[in-house]
Amino acid sequence: MCGETCKHGSEGTGRWQHRPVTRHYEGFEGASLSEYASFETVCDLAEFISEHGRLGGKVYGYFGNDLDEARAAFEDYAGEYRSAADFAEELTRESGTEIPPSLEYYIDWQALARDMALSGEILVFQTGFDEVHIFWTR
């Protein structure tokens, strides 16, 4: 019905009116897209979302809808975990830090993960129940 240029909304005036190409879009996992985005931009974002799914939409939004920044963030992707606390615990154990068994239950992994996020060391994106994705910051 409507192409890039149409007369809808200006009927009877004989004037052409520029209409957005993209008004309604699905499958972009919550990513915001300008109504007047170029076809190339829409295709690039669609490819990115297709590759990264819901996580891609969240990362794209976090970086202010800057696709280049969102792509660059995936270079520092640390992985998917059940929680940020699981990430903090795994990181600590893999770093060679030996924790005596008598102290294991006193370590607050959730607080450690929260501190890492608040200090800007990591970015945490939750995409589902028991599904968080961790990125290192630069």
DSSP file (Angstrom, degrees, kcal/mol; ACC not computed):
  #  RESIDUE AA STRUCTURE BP1 BP2  ACC     N-H-->O    O-->H-N    N-H-->O    O-->H-N    TCO  KAPPA ALPHA  PHI   PSI    X-CA   Y-CA   Z-CA
    1    1 A M              0   0    0      0, 0.0     2,-0.5     0, 0.0     0, 0.0   0.000 360.0 360.0 360.0 -64.0    0.0    0.0    0.0
    2    2 A C        -     0   0    0      4,-0.1     4,-0.1    19,-0.1     2,-0.1  -0.822 360.0-176.6 -99.8 133.6    2.5    2.7    1.1
    3    3 A G        -     0   0    0     -2,-0.5    16,-0.1     2,-0.4     3,-0.1  -0.121  56.6 -69.3 -99.6-154.4    5.9    2.9   -0.4
    4    4 A E  S    S+     0   0    0      1,-0.2    15,-1.8    -2,-0.1     2,-0.4   0.839 127.6  31.9 -71.5 -30.5    8.6    5.3    0.7
    5    5 A T  E    S+A   18   0A   0     13,-0.2    -2,-0.4    16,-0.0     2,-0.3  -0.994  78.7 152.6-127.3 131.9    6.5    8.2   -0.7
    6    6 A C  E     -A   17   0A   0     11,-2.0    11,-2.5    -2,-0.4    -4,-0.1  -0.909  48.5-125.2-148.9 174.4    2.7    8.2   -0.8
    7    7 A K    >   +     0   0    0     -2,-0.3     3,-2.2     9,-0.2     6,-0.2   0.427  64.8 125.7-103.3  -1.9   -0.3   10.5   -0.7
    8    8 A H  T 3  S+     0   0    0      1,-0.3    -2,-0.1     2,-0.2     9,-0.0  -0.326  76.2  22.8 -61.0 137.4   -2.0    8.9    2.3
    9    9 A G  T 3  S+     0   0    0      1,-0.0    -1,-0.3    -2,-0.0    -2,-0.0   0.254 119.2  64.2  89.6 -12.8   -2.8   11.4    5.0
   10   10 A S  S X>>S+     0   0    0     -3,-2.2     3,-2.1     5,-0.1     4,-0.7  -0.002  70.2 156.6-127.9  28.1   -2.8   14.2    2.4
   11   11 A E  T 345 +     0   0    0      1,-0.3    -3,-0.1     2,-0.2     0, 0.0  -0.257  66.8  18.9 -59.5 138.4   -5.7   13.0    0.3
   12   12 A G  T 345S+     0   0    0      1,-0.0    -1,-0.3     3,-0.0    -5,-0.0   0.241 106.8  83.6  88.0 -13.9   -7.4   15.7   -1.6
   13   13 A T  T <45S-     0   0    0     -3,-2.1    -2,-0.2    -6,-0.2     3,-0.1   0.704  85.9-137.9 -93.4 -20.6   -4.4   18.1   -1.4
   14   14 A G  T  <5 +     0   0    0     -4,-0.7     2,-0.3     1,-0.3    -3,-0.1   0.562  60.1 129.7  76.2   6.4   -2.5   16.6   -4.3
   15   15 A R      < -     0   0    0     -5,-0.5     2,-0.3    -8,-0.1    -1,-0.3  -0.730  58.3-126.2 -97.4 144.2    0.7   16.9   -2.3
   16   16 A W        -     0   0    0     -2,-0.3     2,-0.4    -3,-0.1    -9,-0.2  -0.666  24.1-157.7 -84.6 142.6    3.2   14.0   -1.9
   17   17 A Q  E     -A    6   0A   0    -11,-2.5   -11,-2.0    -2,-0.3     2,-0.4  -0.982  15.5-126.4-126.1 131.0    4.1   13.2    1.7
   18   18 A H  E     -A    5   0A   0     -2,-0.4   -13,-0.2   -13,-0.2   -14,-0.1  -0.627  31.5-170.8 -76.4 127.5    7.2   11.4    2.8
   19   19 A R        -     0   0    0    -15,-1.8     2,-0.1    -2,-0.4     3,-0.0  -0.895  28.2-100.6-117.8 148.0    6.3    8.4    5.0
   20   20 A P        -     0   0    0      0, 0.0    16,-0.2     0, 0.0     3,-0.1  -0.383  19.5-144.6 -65.7 144.6    8.6    6.3    7.1
   21   21 A V  S    S+     0   0    0     14,-0.6     2,-0.7     1,-0.2    15,-0.1   0.872  89.6  47.0 -75.2 -38.7    9.5    2.9    5.5
   22   22 A T        +     0   0    0     13,-1.3    -1,-0.2     1,-0.2    15,-0.2  -0.897  57.1 139.3-112.7 108.7    9.6    1.2    8.9
   23   23 A R  S    S+     0   0    0     -2,-0.7     2,-0.5     1,-0.4    -1,-0.2   0.743  73.3  30.7-108.4 -45.1    6.7    1.8   11.2
   24   24 A H        +     0   0    0     11,-0.1     2,-0.4     2,-0.0    -1,-0.4  -0.968  69.4 170.0-121.1 126.9    6.0   -1.7   12.7
   25   25 A Y        -     0   0    0     -2,-0.5     2,-0.3    -3,-0.1     3,-0.1  -0.999  10.0-174.2-141.0 141.0    8.8   -4.2   13.1
   26   26 A E        +     0   0    0     -2,-0.4    -2,-0.0     1,-0.1     0, 0.0  -0.876  64.7  44.2-125.4 159.0    9.0   -7.5   14.9
   27   27 A G  S    S+     0   0    0     -2,-0.3    -1,-0.1     1,-0.0    26,-0.1   0.579  74.1 111.4  85.4   9.0   11.9   -9.8   15.5
   28   28 A F  S >  S-     0   0    0     -3,-0.1     3,-2.5     3,-0.1    -2,-0.0   0.248  81.5-126.4 -99.5  12.9   14.3   -7.0   16.6
   29   29 A E  T 3  S-     0   0    0      1,-0.3     3,-0.1    28,-0.0    -3,-0.0   0.804  70.2 -50.3  51.2  39.1   14.3   -8.3   20.2
   30   30 A G  T 3  S+     0   0    0      1,-0.3    -1,-0.3    27,-0.0     2,-0.2   0.430  96.1 147.9  84.3  -1.6   13.3   -4.9   21.7
   31   31 A A    <   -     0   0    0     -3,-2.5     2,-0.3     1,-0.1    -1,-0.3  -0.460  48.8-122.2 -68.5 137.3   16.0   -3.0   19.8
   32   32 A S        -     0   0    0     25,-0.2     2,-0.4    -2,-0.2    -1,-0.1  -0.615  29.9-172.9 -83.0 138.4   14.9    0.6   19.0
   33   33 A L        -     0   0    0     -2,-0.3    -8,-0.0    -8,-0.1    32,-0.0  -0.996  25.0-117.4-136.3 128.5   14.9    1.5   15.3
   34   34 A S    >   -     0   0    0     -2,-0.4     3,-1.6     1,-0.1   -12,-0.1  -0.317  19.6-128.4 -62.7 143.4   14.3    5.0   13.9
   35   35 A E  T 3  S+     0   0    0      1,-0.3   -13,-1.3   -14,-0.1   -14,-0.6   0.800 111.4  45.6 -61.2 -27.3   11.3    5.3   11.6
   36   36 A Y  T 3  S+     0   0    0    -16,-0.2    -1,-0.3   -15,-0.1    -2,-0.1   0.090  81.3 141.6-106.5  22.5   13.5    6.8    9.0
   37   37 A A    <   -     0   0    0     -3,-1.6   -16,-0.2   -15,-0.2   -15,-0.1  -0.341  56.3-107.8 -63.4 144.2   16.4    4.4    9.3
   38   38 A S     >  -     0   0    0      1,-0.1     4,-2.4   -17,-0.1     5,-0.2  -0.281  23.5-113.1 -69.7 159.8   18.0    3.5    6.0
   39   39 A F  H  > S+     0   0    0      1,-0.2     4,-2.4     2,-0.2     5,-0.2   0.885 119.4  54.2 -59.8 -39.3   17.5    0.2    4.4
   40   40 A E  H  > S+     0   0    0      2,-0.2     4,-2.6     1,-0.2    -1,-0.2   0.906 107.9  49.2 -62.6 -42.5   21.1   -0.6    4.9
   41   41 A T  H  > S+     0   0    0      2,-0.2     4,-2.6     1,-0.2     5,-0.2   0.917 111.0  49.7 -63.0 -44.1   20.8    0.2    8.7
   42   42 A V  H  X S+     0   0    0     -4,-2.4     4,-2.5     1,-0.2    -2,-0.2   0.918 112.9  47.1 -61.3 -43.9   17.8   -2.0    9.0
   43   43 A C  H  X S+     0   0    0     -4,-2.4     4,-2.3     2,-0.2    -2,-0.2   0.908 112.0  49.7 -65.5 -42.5   19.6   -4.9    7.2
   44   44 A D  H  X S+     0   0    0     -4,-2.6     4,-2.1     2,-0.2    -2,-0.2   0.920 113.8  45.5 -62.6 -43.7   22.7   -4.5    9.4
   45   45 A L  H  X S+     0   0    0     -4,-2.6     4,-2.9     2,-0.2     5,-0.3   0.905 111.0  53.1 -66.7 -40.6   20.7   -4.5   12.6
   46   46 A A  H  X S+     0   0    0     -4,-2.5     4,-2.4    -5,-0.2    -2,-0.2   0.901 110.0  48.4 -61.1 -40.8   18.6   -7.4   11.4
   47   47 A E  H  X S+     0   0    0     -4,-2.3     4,-1.9     2,-0.2    -1,-0.2   0.914 112.2  48.9 -65.0 -42.9   21.8   -9.4   10.7
   48   48 A F  H  X S+     0   0    0     -4,-2.1     4,-2.4     2,-0.2     5,-0.2   0.924 113.8  45.4 -62.5 -46.1   23.2   -8.5   14.2
   49   49 A I  H  X S+     0   0    0     -4,-2.9     4,-2.9     1,-0.2     7,-0.2   0.877 110.5  54.6 -66.3 -37.9   20.0   -9.5   15.9
   50   50 A S  H  < S+     0   0    0     -4,-2.4    -1,-0.2    -5,-0.3    -2,-0.2   0.886 113.4  42.8 -61.8 -38.2   19.8  -12.7   13.9
   51   51 A E  H  < S+     0   0    0     -4,-1.9    -2,-0.2    -5,-0.1    -1,-0.2   0.879 129.8  23.9 -75.1 -39.5   23.3  -13.6   15.1
   52   52 A H  H >X S-     0   0    0     -4,-2.4     4,-0.9     1,-0.2     3,-0.8   0.507  87.7-163.5-111.7  -6.6   23.0  -12.6   18.7
   53   53 A G  H 3X  -     0   0    0     -4,-2.9     4,-1.6    -5,-0.2     3,-0.4  -0.211  65.5 -10.3  62.4-145.2   19.2  -12.8   19.4
   54   54 A R  H 3> S+     0   0    0      1,-0.3     4,-2.0     2,-0.2    -1,-0.2   0.852 135.7  57.7 -59.6 -36.9   17.7  -11.1   22.5
   55   55 A L  H <> S+     0   0    0     -3,-0.8     4,-2.7     1,-0.2    -1,-0.3   0.910 103.0  54.3 -60.1 -42.0   21.2  -10.4   23.9
   56   56 A G  H  X S+     0   0    0     -4,-0.9     4,-2.6    -3,-0.4    -1,-0.2   0.897 106.9  51.1 -58.9 -41.3   22.0   -8.5   20.8
   57   57 A G  H  X S+     0   0    0     -4,-1.6     4,-2.0     2,-0.2    -1,-0.2   0.896 112.0  46.7 -62.9 -40.9   19.0   -6.3   21.2
   58   58 A K  H  X S+     0   0    0     -4,-2.0     4,-2.3     2,-0.2    -2,-0.2   0.912 114.0  46.6 -68.3 -43.0   19.9   -5.6   24.8
   59   59 A V  H  X S+     0   0    0     -4,-2.7     4,-1.9     2,-0.2    -2,-0.2   0.915 111.3  52.5 -66.0 -42.4   23.5   -4.8   24.0
   60   60 A Y  H  <>S+     0   0    0     -4,-2.6     5,-2.2    -5,-0.2     6,-0.6   0.918 112.3  45.5 -58.3 -45.6   22.5   -2.6   21.1
   61   61 A G  H ><5S+     0   0    0     -4,-2.0     3,-1.6     1,-0.2    -1,-0.2   0.883 108.3  56.7 -66.0 -39.2   20.1   -0.6   23.4
   62   62 A Y  H 3<5S+     0   0    0     -4,-2.3    -1,-0.2     1,-0.3    -2,-0.2   0.883 104.9  52.4 -60.6 -39.1   22.7   -0.3   26.1
   63   63 A F  T ><5S-     0   0    0     -4,-1.9     3,-0.7    -5,-0.1    -1,-0.3   0.051 126.5 -98.1 -89.5  27.4   25.2    1.3   23.8
   64   64 A G  T < 5S-     0   0    0     -3,-1.6    -3,-0.2     1,-0.2    -2,-0.1   0.831  73.3 -60.6  66.7  34.2   22.6    3.9   22.7
   65   65 A N  T 3 <S+     0   0    0     -5,-2.2     2,-0.8     1,-0.2    -1,-0.2   0.816  94.4 146.6  61.3  32.2   21.6    2.1   19.5
   66   66 A D    <>  -     0   0    0     -3,-0.7     4,-2.2    -6,-0.6    -1,-0.2  -0.878  32.7-166.4-100.6 106.2   25.1    2.3   18.2
   67   67 A L  H  > S+     0   0    0     -2,-0.8     4,-2.5     1,-0.2     5,-0.2   0.844  85.3  54.9 -65.0 -35.5   25.7   -0.8   16.1
   68   68 A D  H  > S+     0   0    0      2,-0.2     4,-2.2     1,-0.2    -1,-0.2   0.917 110.3  46.2 -64.6 -42.3   29.4   -0.4   15.9
   69   69 A E  H  > S+     0   0    0      2,-0.2     4,-1.9     1,-0.2    -2,-0.2   0.903 112.0  51.4 -65.1 -41.3   29.7   -0.2   19.7
   70   70 A A  H  X S+     0   0    0     -4,-2.2     4,-1.0     2,-0.2    -2,-0.2   0.913 110.8  48.0 -63.3 -42.5   27.4   -3.2   20.2
   71   71 A R  H >< S+     0   0    0     -4,-2.5     3,-0.7     1,-0.2     4,-0.4   0.922 110.5  51.8 -62.8 -43.3   29.5   -5.3   17.8
   72   72 A A  H >< S+     0   0    0     -4,-2.2     3,-1.6     1,-0.2     4,-0.4   0.839 100.5  63.4 -63.4 -33.0   32.7   -4.2   19.5
   73   73 A A  H >< S+     0   0    0     -4,-1.9     3,-1.8     1,-0.3    -1,-0.2   0.847  92.3  63.6 -60.9 -33.6   31.3   -5.3   22.9
   74   74 A F  G X< S+     0   0    0     -4,-1.0     3,-1.0    -3,-0.7    -1,-0.3   0.656  88.5  69.2 -69.7 -13.0   31.1   -8.9   21.7
   75   75 A E  G <  S+     0   0    0     -3,-1.6    -1,-0.3    -4,-0.4    -2,-0.2   0.748 104.4  43.9 -69.7 -22.5   34.9   -8.9   21.4
   76   76 A D  G <  S+     0   0    0     -3,-1.8    60,-3.1    -4,-0.4     2,-0.4  -0.013  81.2 141.8-110.8  27.3   34.9   -8.7   25.2
   77   77 A Y  E <   -B  135   0B   0     -3,-1.0    58,-0.3    58,-0.2     3,-0.1  -0.574  28.9-173.8 -73.9 124.8   32.2  -11.3   25.8
   78   78 A A  E     -     0   0B   0     56,-2.9     2,-0.2    -2,-0.4    57,-0.2   0.689  45.2-101.8 -94.1 -21.8   33.0  -13.4   28.9
   79   79 A G  E     -B  134   0B   0     55,-1.2    55,-2.6     2,-0.0     2,-0.4  -0.717  35.6 -58.8 132.9 178.6   30.1  -15.9   28.6
   80   80 A E  E     +B  133   0B   0     -2,-0.2     2,-0.3    53,-0.2    53,-0.2  -0.860  49.9 171.6-104.8 136.4   26.7  -17.0   29.8
   81   81 A Y  E     -B  132   0B   0     51,-2.9    51,-3.0    -2,-0.4     3,-0.1  -0.892  46.0-116.0-137.4 164.7   26.2  -17.9   33.4
   82   82 A R  S    S-     0   0    0     -2,-0.3     2,-0.3     1,-0.2    49,-0.2   0.817 100.0  -8.8 -70.6 -30.2   23.3  -18.8   35.7
   83   83 A S     >  -     0   0    0     47,-0.1     4,-1.4    49,-0.1    -1,-0.2  -0.977  67.7-109.0-158.5 163.2   24.1  -15.6   37.7
   84   84 A A  H  > S+     0   0    0     -2,-0.3     4,-2.4     1,-0.2     5,-0.2   0.827 119.4  60.8 -66.1 -30.3   26.8  -12.9   38.0
   85   85 A A  H  > S+     0   0    0      1,-0.2     4,-2.5     2,-0.2    -1,-0.2   0.891 100.7  52.8 -63.0 -39.4   27.8  -14.6   41.3
   86   86 A D  H  > S+     0   0    0      2,-0.2     4,-2.6     1,-0.2    -1,-0.2   0.891 108.8  50.6 -62.2 -38.9   28.6  -17.8   39.4
   87   87 A F  H  X S+     0   0    0     -4,-1.4     4,-2.9     2,-0.2     5,-0.2   0.946 110.2  48.7 -62.3 -48.4   30.8  -15.8   37.1
   88   88 A A  H  X S+     0   0    0     -4,-2.4     4,-2.1     1,-0.2    -2,-0.2   0.896 113.2  47.5 -60.6 -41.3   32.6  -14.2   40.0
   89   89 A E  H  X S+     0   0    0     -4,-2.5     4,-2.6     2,-0.2     5,-0.2   0.939 113.4  46.9 -65.8 -46.8   33.2  -17.5   41.7
   90   90 A E  H  X S+     0   0    0     -4,-2.6     4,-2.7     1,-0.2     5,-0.2   0.916 111.9  51.0 -61.7 -43.1   34.4  -19.2   38.5
   91   91 A L  H  X S+     0   0    0     -4,-2.9     4,-1.2     1,-0.2    -1,-0.2   0.919 112.0  47.1 -60.2 -44.7   36.8  -16.3   37.8
   92   92 A T  H  <>S+     0   0    0     -4,-2.1     5,-1.2    -5,-0.2     3,-0.2   0.922 114.7  45.4 -64.6 -45.0   38.2  -16.4   41.3
   93   93 A R  H ><5S+     0   0    0     -4,-2.6     3,-1.2     1,-0.2    -2,-0.2   0.885 112.8  50.3 -68.4 -38.3   38.7  -20.2   41.3
   94   94 A E  H 3<5S+     0   0    0     -4,-2.7    -1,-0.2     1,-0.2    -2,-0.2   0.709  98.0  68.5 -73.5 -18.4   40.2  -20.2   37.8
   95   95 A S  T 3<5S-     0   0    0     -4,-1.2    -1,-0.2    -3,-0.2    -2,-0.2   0.529 117.9-108.3 -78.3  -3.4   42.7  -17.5   38.7
   96   96 A G  T < 5 +     0   0    0     -3,-1.2     2,-0.5     1,-0.3    -3,-0.1   0.460  67.4 150.0  93.4   0.6   44.4  -19.9   41.0
   97   97 A T      < -     0   0    0     -5,-1.2     2,-0.6     1,-0.1    -1,-0.3  -0.553  38.8-144.3 -69.9 121.9   43.2  -18.4   44.2
   98   98 A E        -     0   0    0     -2,-0.5    -1,-0.1    -3,-0.1    -5,-0.0  -0.787  11.9-162.4 -93.5 124.3   43.0  -21.2   46.7
   99   99 A I        -     0   0    0     -2,-0.6     5,-0.1    -6,-0.0    -2,-0.0  -0.915  21.3-123.9-107.9 119.7   40.1  -20.8   49.2
  100  100 A P    >>  -     0   0    0      0, 0.0     3,-2.3     0, 0.0     4,-1.0  -0.360  20.8-122.9 -60.8 138.7   40.3  -22.9   52.3
  101  101 A P  T 34 S+     0   0    0      0, 0.0     4,-0.5     0, 0.0     3,-0.3   0.806 110.6  61.7 -53.3 -31.9   37.3  -25.1   52.7
  102  102 A S  T 34 S+     0   0    0      1,-0.2     3,-0.0     2,-0.1    -3,-0.0   0.686 110.0  40.6 -70.8 -15.9   36.6  -23.6   56.1
  103  103 A L  T X> S+     0   0    0     -3,-2.3     3,-2.1     1,-0.1     4,-0.6   0.562  86.7  93.7-105.9 -11.7   36.1  -20.1   54.5
  104  104 A E  G >< S+     0   0    0     -4,-1.0     3,-1.0    -3,-0.3    -2,-0.1   0.850  84.9  51.2 -52.0 -41.2   34.2  -21.1   51.3
  105  105 A Y  G 34 S+     0   0    0     -4,-0.5    -1,-0.3     1,-0.2    -2,-0.1   0.551 102.5  61.4 -79.2  -5.4   30.8  -20.4   52.9
  106  106 A Y  G <4 S+     0   0    0     -3,-2.1     2,-0.5     2,-0.0    -1,-0.2   0.556  80.0  99.2 -93.9  -9.5   31.8  -17.0   54.1
  107  107 A I    <<  -     0   0    0     -3,-1.0     2,-1.1    -4,-0.6     3,-0.2  -0.669  64.9-148.7 -84.0 126.7   32.5  -15.6   50.6
  108  108 A D     >  +     0   0    0     -2,-0.5     4,-2.1     1,-0.2     5,-0.1  -0.757  18.6 178.1 -96.0  90.5   29.6  -13.5   49.2
  109  109 A W  H  > S+     0   0    0     -2,-1.1     4,-2.5     1,-0.2     5,-0.2   0.842  79.3  56.7 -64.1 -34.0   29.9  -14.2   45.5
  110  110 A Q  H  > S+     0   0    0      2,-0.2     4,-2.5     1,-0.2    -1,-0.2   0.910 107.7  47.4 -64.7 -42.1   26.9  -12.0   44.8
  111  111 A A  H  > S+     0   0    0      2,-0.2     4,-2.6     1,-0.2    -2,-0.2   0.894 111.1  51.9 -65.8 -39.5   28.4   -9.0   46.5
  112  112 A L  H  X S+     0   0    0     -4,-2.1     4,-2.1     2,-0.2    -2,-0.2   0.929 111.5  46.3 -62.2 -45.1   31.7   -9.6   44.6
  113  113 A A  H  X S+     0   0    0     -4,-2.5     4,-2.2     2,-0.2    -2,-0.2   0.909 111.9  51.3 -63.6 -42.2   29.9   -9.7   41.3
  114  114 A R  H  X S+     0   0    0     -4,-2.5     4,-2.9     1,-0.2    -2,-0.2   0.915 109.9  49.7 -61.2 -42.8   27.9   -6.6   42.2
  115  115 A D  H  X S+     0   0    0     -4,-2.6     4,-2.2     1,-0.2     6,-0.2   0.883 108.8  52.7 -63.4 -38.6   31.1   -4.7   43.1
  116  116 A M  H  <>S+     0   0    0     -4,-2.1     5,-2.1     2,-0.2     6,-1.2   0.905 113.2  44.1 -63.1 -40.6   32.6   -5.8   39.8
  117  117 A A  H ><5S+     0   0    0     -4,-2.2     3,-0.9     4,-0.2    -2,-0.2   0.920 114.3  48.6 -70.2 -43.7   29.6   -4.4   37.9
  118  118 A L  H 3<5S+     0   0    0     -4,-2.9    -2,-0.2     1,-0.3    -1,-0.2   0.823 109.3  52.9 -67.5 -30.8   29.5   -1.2   40.0
  119  119 A S  T 3<5S-     0   0    0     -4,-2.2    -1,-0.3    -5,-0.2    -2,-0.2   0.563 117.4-113.6 -81.1  -7.2   33.2   -0.5   39.5
  120  120 A G  T < 5S+     0   0    0     -3,-0.9    -3,-0.2    -4,-0.4    17,-0.1   0.600  82.8 121.0  88.6  10.7   32.8   -0.9   35.8
  121  121 A E  S   <S+     0   0    0     -5,-2.1    16,-2.2    -6,-0.2     2,-0.3   0.873  78.4  18.5 -72.6 -36.9   34.8   -4.0   35.4
  122  122 A I  E     -C  136   0B   0     -6,-1.2     2,-0.4    14,-0.2    -2,-0.2  -0.917  63.1-140.4-134.1 157.8   31.9   -6.0   33.8
  123  123 A L  E     -C  135   0B   0     12,-2.7    12,-2.2    -2,-0.3     2,-0.5  -0.959  20.7-157.5-113.1 138.5   28.6   -5.5   32.2
  124  124 A V  E     -C  134   0B   0     -2,-0.4     2,-0.5    10,-0.2    10,-0.2  -0.973  10.1-176.4-122.7 126.3   25.8   -7.9   33.1
  125  125 A F  E     -C  133   0B   0      8,-2.4     8,-2.8    -2,-0.5     2,-0.6  -0.985  12.6-153.4-122.4 124.1   22.8   -8.5   30.9
  126  126 A Q  E     +C  132   0B   0     -2,-0.5     6,-0.2     6,-0.2     3,-0.1  -0.857  20.0 168.8 -97.7 125.2   20.0  -10.8   32.0
  127  127 A T  E     -     0   0B   0      4,-2.4     2,-0.3    -2,-0.6     5,-0.2   0.427  64.9 -15.6-113.4  -3.2   18.1  -12.5   29.2
  128  128 A G  E >  S-C  131   0B   0      3,-1.2     3,-1.7     0, 0.0    -1,-0.3  -0.976  93.5 -48.9-179.3 175.9   16.1  -15.0   31.2
  129  129 A F  T 3  S-     0   0    0      1,-0.3     3,-0.1    -2,-0.3    -2,-0.0  -0.486 127.9  -0.4 -64.7 128.8   15.7  -16.8   34.5
  130  130 A D  T 3  S+     0   0    0     -2,-0.2     2,-0.3   -48,-0.1    -1,-0.3   0.849 111.5 111.0  57.2  36.3   19.1  -18.1   35.4
  131  131 A E  E <   + C   0 128B   0     -3,-1.7    -4,-2.4   -49,-0.2    -3,-1.2  -0.802  34.8 156.0-144.2  98.0   20.6  -16.7   32.2
  132  132 A V  E     -BC  81 126B   0    -51,-3.0   -51,-2.9    -2,-0.3     2,-0.4  -0.920  27.0-148.0-121.4 151.0   23.0  -13.8   32.4
  133  133 A H  E     -BC  80 125B   0     -8,-2.8    -8,-2.4    -2,-0.4     2,-0.4  -0.965  12.1-153.6-120.0 133.5   25.6  -12.7   30.0
  134  134 A I  E     -BC  79 124B   0    -55,-2.6   -56,-2.9    -2,-0.4   -55,-1.2  -0.887  10.5-175.3-113.2 136.1   28.8  -11.1   31.1
  135  135 A F  E     -BC  77 123B   0    -12,-2.2   -12,-2.7    -2,-0.4     2,-0.3  -0.985  23.6-128.7-126.1 138.3   31.0   -8.7   29.2
  136  136 A W  E     - C   0 122B   0    -60,-3.1     2,-0.2    -2,-0.4   -14,-0.2  -0.615  27.6-131.4 -76.6 145.9   34.4   -7.3   30.2
  137  137 A T              0   0    0    -16,-2.2    -1,-0.0    -2,-0.3   -64,-0.0  -0.641 360.0 360.0 -94.9 159.6   34.5   -3.5   29.9
  138  138 A R              0   0    0     -2,-0.2    -1,-0.1   -16,-0.0   -17,-0.1   0.448 360.0 360.0 -93.7 360.0   37.4   -1.8   28.1
